[in-house]
Amino acid sequence: MISNENLLALAKKTILSESESIAKLTTFLDDNFIATVEKIYRSKGRVVITGIGKSAIIAQKIVASLNSTGTPALFLHASEAIHGDLGMIQNEDVILCISKSGNSPEIKVLVPLLKRFGNTLIGISGNMTSFLAKESHFVLNTTVEAESCTMNLAPTNSTTAQLVMGDALTVCLMEMRGFQAEDFAKYHPGGALGKKLLLKVKDLIENSLQPLVSPETSIKKAIFEISEKRLGVTAVIENEKVVGIITDGDIRRMLNDRDSIADVTAQEIMTKNPKQIHSEAMAIDAFNMMEDNAITQLIVIDNGHYKGILHIHDILKEGIV
Protein backbone atom coordinates (compact mmCIF):
# COMPACT_ATOMS: atom_id res chain seq x y z
CA MET A 1 0.00 0.00 0.00
CA ILE A 2 1.48 3.33 -1.04
CA SER A 3 1.79 5.97 1.69
CA ASN A 4 0.10 9.37 1.52
CA GLU A 5 3.51 11.01 1.30
CA ASN A 6 4.49 8.89 -1.69
CA LEU A 7 1.14 9.54 -3.35
CA LEU A 8 1.70 13.29 -3.18
CA ALA A 9 5.26 12.90 -4.40
CA LEU A 10 4.06 10.86 -7.38
CA ALA A 11 1.38 13.40 -8.22
CA LYS A 12 3.90 16.25 -8.09
CA LYS A 13 6.32 14.27 -10.25
CA THR A 14 3.59 13.71 -12.84
CA ILE A 15 2.64 17.38 -12.99
CA LEU A 16 6.27 18.50 -13.25
CA SER A 17 6.98 15.90 -15.92
CA GLU A 18 4.06 17.06 -18.05
CA SER A 19 4.89 20.74 -17.56
CA GLU A 20 8.47 20.13 -18.70
CA SER A 21 7.23 18.29 -21.79
CA ILE A 22 4.93 21.19 -22.64
CA ALA A 23 7.72 23.74 -22.17
CA LYS A 24 9.90 21.85 -24.66
CA LEU A 25 7.21 22.25 -27.33
CA THR A 26 8.31 25.87 -27.74
CA THR A 27 11.58 24.63 -29.22
CA PHE A 28 9.69 22.64 -31.86
CA LEU A 29 7.72 25.55 -33.26
CA ASP A 30 8.91 26.43 -36.75
CA ASP A 31 7.72 27.37 -40.24
CA ASN A 32 5.45 24.32 -40.24
CA PHE A 33 3.39 25.89 -37.46
CA ILE A 34 3.17 29.23 -39.26
CA ALA A 35 2.17 27.53 -42.50
CA THR A 36 -0.49 25.51 -40.68
CA VAL A 37 -2.07 28.56 -39.08
CA GLU A 38 -2.06 30.49 -42.37
CA LYS A 39 -3.45 27.52 -44.31
CA ILE A 40 -6.36 27.11 -41.89
CA TYR A 41 -6.96 30.84 -41.70
CA ARG A 42 -7.17 31.23 -45.48
CA SER A 43 -9.15 28.05 -46.04
CA LYS A 44 -12.73 28.38 -47.23
CA GLY A 45 -13.54 24.99 -45.76
CA ARG A 46 -13.41 23.43 -42.33
CA VAL A 47 -10.74 21.80 -40.23
CA VAL A 48 -11.27 18.04 -40.17
CA ILE A 49 -9.38 16.49 -37.25
CA THR A 50 -8.82 12.75 -37.05
CA GLY A 51 -7.06 10.29 -34.78
CA ILE A 52 -7.32 6.93 -33.06
CA GLY A 53 -7.42 5.97 -29.37
CA LYS A 54 -6.46 8.71 -26.90
CA SER A 55 -5.42 10.94 -29.80
CA ALA A 56 -9.01 10.79 -31.03
CA ILE A 57 -10.20 12.14 -27.68
CA ILE A 58 -7.72 15.02 -27.92
CA ALA A 59 -8.90 15.63 -31.48
CA GLN A 60 -12.47 16.07 -30.25
CA LYS A 61 -11.37 18.64 -27.69
CA ILE A 62 -9.44 20.63 -30.30
CA VAL A 63 -12.51 20.52 -32.57
CA ALA A 64 -14.62 21.94 -29.75
CA SER A 65 -12.10 24.73 -29.09
CA LEU A 66 -11.91 25.72 -32.75
CA ASN A 67 -15.68 25.71 -33.22
CA SER A 68 -16.21 27.91 -30.17
CA THR A 69 -13.66 30.46 -31.34
CA GLY A 70 -14.76 31.00 -34.93
CA THR A 71 -12.95 28.26 -36.86
CA PRO A 72 -15.40 25.64 -38.22
CA ALA A 73 -14.16 22.15 -37.40
CA LEU A 74 -15.38 18.57 -37.21
CA PHE A 75 -14.10 15.26 -35.87
CA LEU A 76 -13.46 12.24 -38.08
CA HIS A 77 -12.66 9.00 -36.26
CA ALA A 78 -9.78 7.27 -38.04
CA SER A 79 -11.30 3.79 -37.87
CA GLU A 80 -14.73 4.97 -39.04
CA ALA A 81 -13.28 7.01 -41.88
CA ILE A 82 -12.58 3.96 -44.03
CA HIS A 83 -16.12 2.69 -43.51
CA GLY A 84 -17.97 5.58 -45.10
CA ASP A 85 -17.17 8.63 -42.99
CA LEU A 86 -14.65 9.90 -45.55
CA GLY A 87 -17.75 11.36 -47.19
CA MET A 88 -17.62 14.09 -44.54
CA ILE A 89 -14.58 15.66 -46.18
CA GLN A 90 -15.14 18.50 -48.65
CA ASN A 91 -12.75 19.92 -51.23
CA GLU A 92 -11.74 23.02 -49.28
CA ASP A 93 -11.23 21.28 -45.93
CA VAL A 94 -7.88 21.16 -44.16
CA ILE A 95 -7.15 17.84 -42.45
CA LEU A 96 -5.28 17.46 -39.17
CA CYS A 97 -4.22 13.92 -38.27
CA ILE A 98 -3.06 13.29 -34.69
CA SER A 99 -0.93 10.29 -33.73
CA LYS A 100 1.86 9.90 -31.18
CA SER A 101 3.66 7.15 -33.09
CA GLY A 102 2.49 8.18 -36.54
CA ASN A 103 2.76 4.53 -37.50
CA SER A 104 -0.43 2.92 -36.20
CA PRO A 105 -2.15 0.60 -38.71
CA GLU A 106 -5.24 2.81 -38.96
CA ILE A 107 -3.12 5.86 -39.75
CA LYS A 108 -1.15 3.98 -42.43
CA VAL A 109 -4.40 2.97 -44.11
CA LEU A 110 -6.08 6.36 -43.73
CA VAL A 111 -3.35 8.80 -44.77
CA PRO A 112 -3.06 7.63 -48.43
CA LEU A 113 -6.85 7.78 -48.72
CA LEU A 114 -6.90 11.32 -47.36
CA LYS A 115 -4.18 12.45 -49.77
CA ARG A 116 -6.19 11.18 -52.74
CA PHE A 117 -8.79 13.83 -51.97
CA GLY A 118 -6.23 16.53 -52.66
CA ASN A 119 -6.73 18.26 -49.30
CA THR A 120 -3.85 19.70 -47.30
CA LEU A 121 -2.79 17.16 -44.67
CA ILE A 122 -1.21 18.36 -41.44
CA GLY A 123 0.28 15.81 -39.08
CA ILE A 124 0.56 16.24 -35.32
CA SER A 125 2.99 13.57 -34.19
CA GLY A 126 5.55 12.66 -31.57
CA ASN A 127 7.65 10.80 -34.10
CA MET A 128 9.20 12.96 -36.78
CA THR A 129 10.44 9.96 -38.77
CA SER A 130 7.04 8.27 -38.82
CA PHE A 131 4.83 7.44 -41.77
CA LEU A 132 2.47 10.28 -40.82
CA ALA A 133 5.26 12.83 -40.51
CA LYS A 134 6.74 11.89 -43.88
CA GLU A 135 3.41 11.88 -45.71
CA SER A 136 2.02 15.15 -44.30
CA HIS A 137 2.31 18.46 -46.11
CA PHE A 138 3.16 20.08 -42.78
CA VAL A 139 3.95 18.41 -39.47
CA LEU A 140 3.73 19.75 -35.92
CA ASN A 141 6.19 18.14 -33.57
CA THR A 142 4.76 16.96 -30.21
CA THR A 143 7.64 14.69 -29.23
CA VAL A 144 8.02 13.91 -25.51
CA GLU A 145 10.97 12.15 -23.92
CA ALA A 146 8.73 9.82 -21.93
CA GLU A 147 5.29 9.44 -20.43
CA SER A 148 4.87 10.35 -16.77
CA CYS A 149 3.43 6.88 -16.21
CA THR A 150 6.01 4.89 -14.20
CA MET A 151 5.95 2.17 -16.87
CA ASN A 152 6.17 4.74 -19.70
CA LEU A 153 3.02 3.25 -21.22
CA ALA A 154 -0.12 5.24 -20.42
CA PRO A 155 -0.57 8.30 -22.68
CA THR A 156 0.02 11.28 -20.36
CA ASN A 157 2.74 13.68 -21.46
CA SER A 158 2.11 12.85 -25.11
CA THR A 159 -1.63 13.59 -25.05
CA THR A 160 -1.04 16.75 -23.02
CA ALA A 161 1.45 17.89 -25.65
CA GLN A 162 -1.11 17.25 -28.40
CA LEU A 163 -3.72 19.19 -26.48
CA VAL A 164 -1.42 22.16 -25.91
CA MET A 165 -0.40 22.25 -29.56
CA GLY A 166 -4.10 22.39 -30.44
CA ASP A 167 -4.58 25.23 -27.98
CA ALA A 168 -1.69 27.12 -29.57
CA LEU A 169 -3.33 26.77 -32.98
CA THR A 170 -6.68 27.89 -31.56
CA VAL A 171 -5.29 31.01 -29.88
CA CYS A 172 -3.27 32.05 -32.94
CA LEU A 173 -6.34 31.66 -35.18
CA MET A 174 -8.42 33.70 -32.72
CA GLU A 175 -5.93 36.54 -32.97
CA MET A 176 -5.74 36.38 -36.76
CA ARG A 177 -9.54 36.54 -36.97
CA GLY A 178 -9.72 39.44 -34.52
CA PHE A 179 -11.98 37.31 -32.33
CA GLN A 180 -13.56 39.45 -29.60
CA ALA A 181 -15.52 38.84 -26.40
CA GLU A 182 -18.75 39.60 -28.29
CA ASP A 183 -17.91 36.87 -30.80
CA PHE A 184 -17.23 34.43 -27.99
CA ALA A 185 -20.65 35.21 -26.51
CA LYS A 186 -22.36 34.38 -29.81
CA TYR A 187 -21.02 30.85 -29.63
CA HIS A 188 -21.72 30.46 -25.89
CA PRO A 189 -25.16 32.02 -25.41
CA GLY A 190 -26.35 29.51 -22.83
CA GLY A 191 -23.47 29.65 -20.38
CA ALA A 192 -22.60 32.16 -17.68
CA LEU A 193 -19.97 33.78 -19.91
CA GLY A 194 -22.41 34.19 -22.75
CA LYS A 195 -25.05 35.70 -20.50
CA LYS A 196 -22.51 38.08 -19.00
CA LEU A 197 -21.59 39.32 -22.47
CA LEU A 198 -25.07 39.31 -24.02
CA LEU A 199 -27.72 39.80 -21.33
CA LYS A 200 -29.14 43.31 -21.18
CA VAL A 201 -31.22 45.06 -18.56
CA LYS A 202 -34.26 45.06 -20.85
CA ASP A 203 -34.10 41.25 -21.01
CA LEU A 204 -34.59 41.07 -17.25
CA ILE A 205 -37.52 43.47 -16.92
CA GLU A 206 -39.61 42.50 -19.94
CA ASN A 207 -42.36 40.95 -17.83
CA SER A 208 -41.78 42.76 -14.56
CA LEU A 209 -44.31 45.02 -12.88
CA GLN A 210 -43.79 48.79 -12.71
CA PRO A 211 -44.51 50.06 -9.21
CA LEU A 212 -45.14 53.80 -9.20
CA VAL A 213 -46.75 56.55 -7.15
CA SER A 214 -46.96 60.32 -7.46
CA PRO A 215 -45.23 62.69 -5.01
CA GLU A 216 -48.62 63.47 -3.42
CA THR A 217 -49.58 59.83 -2.89
CA SER A 218 -50.19 58.99 0.76
CA ILE A 219 -47.61 56.80 2.34
CA LYS A 220 -50.30 54.22 3.08
CA LYS A 221 -51.01 53.85 -0.64
CA ALA A 222 -47.27 53.79 -1.35
CA ILE A 223 -46.92 50.86 1.07
CA PHE A 224 -49.76 49.07 -0.71
CA GLU A 225 -48.04 49.66 -4.06
CA ILE A 226 -44.75 48.27 -2.79
CA SER A 227 -46.48 45.24 -1.29
CA GLU A 228 -48.59 44.54 -4.35
CA LYS A 229 -45.72 44.70 -6.86
CA ARG A 230 -43.41 42.70 -4.56
CA LEU A 231 -40.20 44.39 -5.60
CA GLY A 232 -39.52 46.07 -2.28
CA VAL A 233 -39.56 49.47 -3.93
CA THR A 234 -41.63 51.95 -5.89
CA ALA A 235 -40.68 54.77 -8.21
CA VAL A 236 -42.08 58.24 -7.61
CA ILE A 237 -43.24 59.75 -10.91
CA GLU A 238 -44.10 63.38 -11.67
CA ASN A 239 -44.90 64.62 -15.18
CA GLU A 240 -43.84 61.24 -16.53
CA LYS A 241 -40.36 61.66 -15.03
CA VAL A 242 -38.79 59.75 -12.16
CA VAL A 243 -38.20 62.17 -9.31
CA GLY A 244 -37.56 59.73 -6.50
CA ILE A 245 -37.68 56.22 -5.10
CA ILE A 246 -39.14 54.68 -1.95
CA THR A 247 -37.75 51.41 -0.63
CA ASP A 248 -38.68 49.05 2.18
CA GLY A 249 -35.82 50.60 4.12
CA ASP A 250 -37.32 54.07 3.75
CA ILE A 251 -40.61 52.77 5.12
CA ARG A 252 -38.94 51.16 8.14
CA ARG A 253 -36.96 54.29 8.96
CA MET A 254 -40.11 56.42 8.69
CA LEU A 255 -41.99 54.13 11.08
CA ASN A 256 -39.14 54.38 13.58
CA ASP A 257 -39.05 58.19 13.38
CA ARG A 258 -42.76 59.06 13.33
CA ASP A 259 -45.61 58.36 15.72
CA SER A 260 -48.22 59.02 13.03
CA ILE A 261 -48.07 58.49 9.27
CA ALA A 262 -51.60 59.59 8.42
CA ASP A 263 -50.50 62.79 6.68
CA VAL A 264 -47.19 61.62 5.27
CA THR A 265 -46.83 61.69 1.45
CA ALA A 266 -44.42 59.93 -0.84
CA GLN A 267 -42.33 63.03 -1.53
CA GLU A 268 -41.56 63.46 2.18
CA ILE A 269 -39.64 60.19 2.52
CA MET A 270 -38.51 59.43 -1.02
CA THR A 271 -34.86 59.45 -2.04
CA LYS A 272 -34.41 62.07 -4.73
CA ASN A 273 -32.38 61.49 -7.88
CA PRO A 274 -32.23 57.70 -7.51
CA LYS A 275 -29.67 55.63 -9.38
CA GLN A 276 -30.88 54.87 -12.88
CA ILE A 277 -29.78 52.69 -15.75
CA HIS A 278 -30.76 52.51 -19.41
CA SER A 279 -32.66 49.47 -20.60
CA GLU A 280 -29.99 48.79 -23.24
CA ALA A 281 -27.22 48.59 -20.63
CA MET A 282 -25.59 45.24 -19.93
CA ALA A 283 -26.93 43.34 -16.94
CA ILE A 284 -23.41 42.88 -15.56
CA ASP A 285 -22.93 46.68 -15.59
CA ALA A 286 -26.18 47.05 -13.64
CA PHE A 287 -24.90 44.56 -11.07
CA ASN A 288 -21.61 46.44 -10.73
CA MET A 289 -23.51 49.70 -10.23
CA MET A 290 -25.55 48.12 -7.45
CA GLU A 291 -22.41 46.73 -5.83
CA ASP A 292 -20.59 50.06 -6.02
CA ASN A 293 -23.51 51.95 -4.47
CA ALA A 294 -24.55 49.26 -1.95
CA ILE A 295 -28.11 49.11 -3.32
CA THR A 296 -30.32 46.26 -4.49
CA GLN A 297 -32.59 48.00 -7.01
CA LEU A 298 -32.19 50.29 -9.98
CA ILE A 299 -34.69 52.45 -11.82
CA VAL A 300 -34.71 51.46 -15.49
CA ILE A 301 -35.09 54.31 -17.95
CA ASP A 302 -35.56 54.16 -21.73
CA ASN A 303 -35.35 57.47 -23.61
CA GLY A 304 -36.32 59.30 -20.45
CA HIS A 305 -39.33 57.08 -19.74
CA TYR A 306 -39.73 54.85 -16.71
CA LYS A 307 -39.63 51.19 -17.77
CA GLY A 308 -39.50 49.37 -14.46
CA ILE A 309 -37.35 48.21 -11.57
CA LEU A 310 -34.32 45.94 -11.85
CA HIS A 311 -33.71 43.98 -8.66
CA ILE A 312 -30.35 42.41 -7.88
CA HIS A 313 -32.13 39.06 -7.52
CA ASP A 314 -33.11 39.27 -11.20
CA ILE A 315 -29.40 39.26 -12.06
CA LEU A 316 -28.28 36.68 -9.51
CA LYS A 317 -30.80 34.10 -10.66
CA GLU A 318 -29.29 34.25 -14.16
CA GLY A 319 -26.01 32.99 -12.71
CA ILE A 320 -23.76 35.56 -14.38
CA VAL A 321 -22.00 36.60 -11.16
Secondary structure, DSSP 8 states (H G I E B T S, - for coil): ---HHHHHHHHHHHHHHHHHHHHHGGGG--HHHHHHHHHHHH-SS-EEEEESTHHHHHHHHHHHHHHHTT--EEEEEHHHHTTTGGGG--TT-EEEEEESSS--HHHHHHHHHHHHTT-EEEEEES-TTSHHHHHSSEEEE---S--SSTTS-SSSHHHHHHHHHHHHHHHHHHHHHT--HHHHHHH-TTSHHHHHHH-BHHHHHTT----EE-TTSBHHHHHHHHHHHTSSEEEEEETTEEEEEEEHHHHHHHHHH-S--TT-BHHHH-EES--EEETTSBHHHHHHHHHHHT-SEEEEEETTEEEEEEEHHHHHTTT--
